[in-house]
């Protein structure tokens, strides 16, 4: 089983619909992240959380919200989806960085298409 | 977080060493250099990281210049499976670091047979 699990893996929806992407992890990490990737581009940070109840905006948070329900769960919501939110979404976790840690562990991605 | 600059694409012959450069001229003293790669549309995979000294693991070697303004990731014997987008990132270390992790556009490495 994957250490970082994203659901759903693929989703097609219509403009205006509310969508939730879920992420759960079994790594015991404090820190969790949501990234978005568009074709041919790198990853852009949407939101991140360093602990339960801690939520921080990333580069492109407009149109998105998140919830950190527990240490192991971090959900991304699109309240009213629009076509330019069509993208590949990745959840990631990391331990608190130390002298030799801090690497990110990624889920397998959730492909969202908004028609 | 400091910005990094990487060439958009490179290619390398199978079996040869692949050397991927990264410029990070504004890196600060407590920032580490991390490398990740992304194969097709999979989640990025950690490769290696370092602060000042050169580092080597089973996947690659990382060479950081003395002034720390640039680094090179070396894949010693590239294979077709190394075809991927490679990302160079700088971020703070330390247990109290609150730095977020920002990815750039990376370098698309193509390994030719």
Contacts between the chains, C-beta under 8 A, distances in Angstrom:
chain1	res1	chain2	res2	distance
A	4	B	43	7.6
A	33	B	100	7.7
A	33	B	101	6.8
A	35	B	103	7.3
A	37	B	41	8.0
A	41	B	105	6.3
A	42	B	85	7.7
A	42	B	87	6.6
A	42	B	103	4.5
A	42	B	104	5.3
A	42	B	105	4.4
A	42	B	106	5.4
A	43	B	44	7.0
A	43	B	87	7.8
A	43	B	103	4.1
A	44	B	103	7.4
A	45	B	100	5.9
A	45	B	101	7.0
A	45	B	102	6.1
A	45	B	103	7.7
A	48	B	100	5.5
A	48	B	101	8.0
A	50	B	98	6.8
A	56	B	100	7.0
A	58	B	100	6.3
A	59	B	102	7.0
A	88	B	41	6.0
A	90	B	43	5.4
A	90	B	44	7.6
A	92	B	43	7.4
A	92	B	101	8.0
A	94	B	101	7.5
A	96	B	95	5.2
A	96	B	97	7.7
A	97	B	32	7.9
A	97	B	91	7.4
A	97	B	92	7.0
A	97	B	93	5.1
A	97	B	94	6.3
A	97	B	95	6.8
A	97	B	97	4.9
A	98	B	93	7.0
A	98	B	94	7.0
A	98	B	95	5.2
A	99	B	93	6.6
A	99	B	94	8.0
A	102	B	32	7.1
A	102	B	34	7.6
A	102	B	49	7.5
A	102	B	91	7.0
A	102	B	93	6.2
A	102	B	97	7.4
A	103	B	34	6.9
A	103	B	46	4.1
A	103	B	49	6.8
A	104	B	36	7.2
A	104	B	44	7.1
A	104	B	46	6.5
A	104	B	101	6.2
A	105	B	46	7.4
A	106	B	43	2.9
A	106	B	44	5.3
A	106	B	45	7.4
A	107	B	43	5.6
A	108	B	42	6.8
A	108	B	43	5.7
A	109	B	41	6.3
A	109	B	42	7.1
A	109	B	43	5.8
A	111	B	41	7.8
